Amino acid sequence: MPKKIAIGSDHAGFELKEHIKALLRDAYDVEDVGTNSEESCDYPDYAIKVADSVLKNNKLGILICGTGIGMCMTANKIHGIRAALAKDAYMAEMARKHNDANVLCMGGRTTSPEDAEIIVHNFLTTEFEGGRHEKRVQKIMAAEKHK
């Protein structure tokens, strides 16, 4: 499991990002790509930064916006990213175990800090199961070439 994490948020996810970053800093090498305040900003900018870092530095990523939807949609536009929106611990676990997700997306306005802690823990500590899921992940990756 990579010990490197890239994390980013927009203004709506800033507070939860700071909470998660503090939680992870002792156990992981955390790269915070921003934003650095609650001043209004555009979530795609940070989704792209986290995605680039994940791909270039063998990291997992965490993205947080108001609902997590916009971050997830943007990150999944980047070739090689498998971003998953997780509202609970089971979704985070299955995203890693069955889909080999490399980016976790959450909503700062829809996820409590306590729930986020469990979601992040499950995401970061679950390994990809492989096996029958491998061909499915390959099909997901092949879809990037679909026009």
N, C-alpha and C positions, 0 to 999 in steps of 0.2 A: 504494500500500500504506500503510495507516495506520501512523504512527510512534508511536501510542499503544497501550500494552498494559496490560490489567488482569490481575492475577495473584492467585490465591488458593489456599489449601490448608487441609486439616485437619491434625491432629497427625501423621498418617502420611505426609503429603506435605511437611511443613514443611522438612525438610532439603533435599530436591530443589528446592523453591520458592526457598529462599535461594540455592542454587547457580545456578539459572536467572536469578533476579533480578540477581545480580551480573554474570552474563554479558551481560545486556541493557542494563544501566543507562547505558552510554556511547552506545549507538546509538538507544535508544528512551526515550520518556517512559513510565516504568513506574509504575503505580498498584498498590500492594500493599494488598489489602483484608483481609489476615490469613489465617490465624491468626498469632500472633506467638510461638508456643512449641510445644513437643511435648506440652503438657498436653492431655488428651483433650477433644475438642470435636465438634460435629456438622457434617459436611460439607455438608449442604444450606444451612446459613446462608451459607457462603462461595460456593457455586455461585450462589446468588441474588444476592449482592453483585456478583460478577464479571459475571453476565448483565446486571444493571441498568446497570452501568458501560459495558459494551459497547454497549448499545442507546442510552444517553443521550449518550455521548461519542464515537461513531464510532471505537470501538476494536476490536481483536481481543482475545481473552481466552485465558488459560491457567489450567487447573484441575488440581490434583494431590491425590489422596487415596491410599489404600493400593493400589488397583488401577486407579483412574480410572473404574470402572464407576458408582459411586454419584454422583460429580460429573457424569458425562455424562448419566445418567438425570435428575437434578434439573435441570440446565441446559436440557435439551431440553423441559422442561415450560413454559419461559418463551417466550411468543409472540415470534417474531423471532430466536430463537437456533437455530443449527445447530451443535451440539456434536458433535465426533468424537473417539472414543477411538483413539489411535494408539500402536501398540506398536513401530513402526519408521518409518524415514524415508519409505518408499514410501507407507504409509498416510497420513502427514501431508501429503505432496505431493498425493495424490489427493483427500483431504478438501477441500483448497483448490481444486484444479484442476477437479474435476468436481462437487463438492457445495457449493462456496462456503461452507464451514464458517467460522464466525466465532469459535468457541471450540475450543481444543485441550485434550483431557483425557489425562492420563498417570497411571501408577501409581508412587508413590514407593517401593513395595515390590517392584515388578516391572520397573522401568526404571533402568538404571545412569545415573549422571551423564553419562558419555561418550555413551551412546545418546540421552539426553534432549537433549543439545546439538545433535545432528544432526537429531533429530525437530523441535525448535523452529526450527532454521534453515530446514528445508524448509517448515514451516508458514508462517513469517513472510515467506519470500521467493518463494513461489509465488502467482501470480495466478489468479483464476477464469478459466477458458477460455471460458465463455459458449457461444455457438452451440447445438448440440443439447442441451447440459446445462442451458441456461436454463429450458426448459419442465419439465425434471425437478425443478429446484430450486423452480419455481413450484408444482409438485404437492406437494412436501414442505411448503411453506408453507401450501398449501390444506388439508393434512391437519390443521393446527392447529384448524380449524373443525369437523372431523369429531366426531360424538358417538356 
